[in-house]
Amino acid sequence: MKVFLDEHKEVSYKKCVDVFELPRLLATEGFDQDPVMNENMASILLCFGEIEHDIQYGERIPPETEDERKQRFIAEVKAKELEDAIKEA
């Protein structure tokens, strides 16, 4: 479980981890692995591990919640109203 921590040291609700970082994370938690296994672990997991994965770079962005959608919609409407008011003036 200690491997599935986010940048704030909290347990990730989706249990997401970069498989290419997994050997390093396991080593920091005290698991001794064979160096050859560490080098090939990500490829083996992707090939045979039935792992759901997205090839992307950067930080994982959690899905937008209903409240966030509402707030974004309201902000877009207000921005459009402001643009219209500026055009009229």
C-alpha positions, 0 to 999 in steps of 0.5 A: 500500500505504501507504493500507492501514495501521491505527491502529498503522501496520501493513498491514491484513491485510484491506486495509480503508479507509473510502472516505470517507477515501480522498481524504485518505489519498491526499493525505497520501501525496503523490497530487495529485487534482482537488478535484472528484474528491476530493469525489466519489471515495467515491460513485463507488467505491461506485457503480462500483467493485465494492467490498465494503462494510458501512455502519457506524461505529466501529473495525473489529473483526477476526473472532474467532479459534478461540482467542478463541472457546475463551477466551470459552467457558471464561470464560462457563462459569466465570462461570456456575459462580460464579453457581451457587456464589453462589446455593447459598451 
